[in-house]
């Protein structure tokens, strides 16, 4: 797996993109009321078009001119039957960093409408497709801790389904998959912090909404800034009043990265 860009660099890139008015496009999202540029003609009905019929140049054109402005690279693309409505969607993973970090997934319909989702390094579209009932299902690897160089990151697969308008999480439909994953994670040693974070996240997906709170509460007072950062991410994901109170404390952390991560989340809440 390709190493991801440190969040500090991500933040600088995103600030630049925001200033240029390109943030939405760089994160794989078409601005409200707009569609991607029509670039691939023909019928997208199931069986009517093949991925091999489309060139990378056509895909880049479909993504729109703003992607060229920020030096986007198309990592991979493929047509897939993931909506169950008789039509393909074009799945495209893109890199906006110039360093082959394929972390943005574009889901594009024939009419050009698009939805962007953040993923953890997807070099090959086939890796995120699993067989479902009559059509493929999206199984996207998503990270639940920050990038910290050589340190581990917690990554949990999140399933998505088509709701009729957009793709939304489909946790309940895949409860059996999460129970199976939970059993595998149980064998991990308690000293493997990222596996602990993954286990707690799976428990939250299965219904225990505050799973991991006690771990994060312990980590937030650790002398290890990496554990305090993981506490921030767990509190952010839980999001209840107690977690927000803990984040207010971490927003004053002596480590700038920890403090910035906690503060950014609290500021986002205030803007809602």
Order of alpha helices (4+ residues) and beta strands (2+ residues): alpha-alpha-alpha-alpha-beta-beta-beta-beta-beta-beta-beta-beta-alpha-alpha-alpha-alpha-alpha-alpha
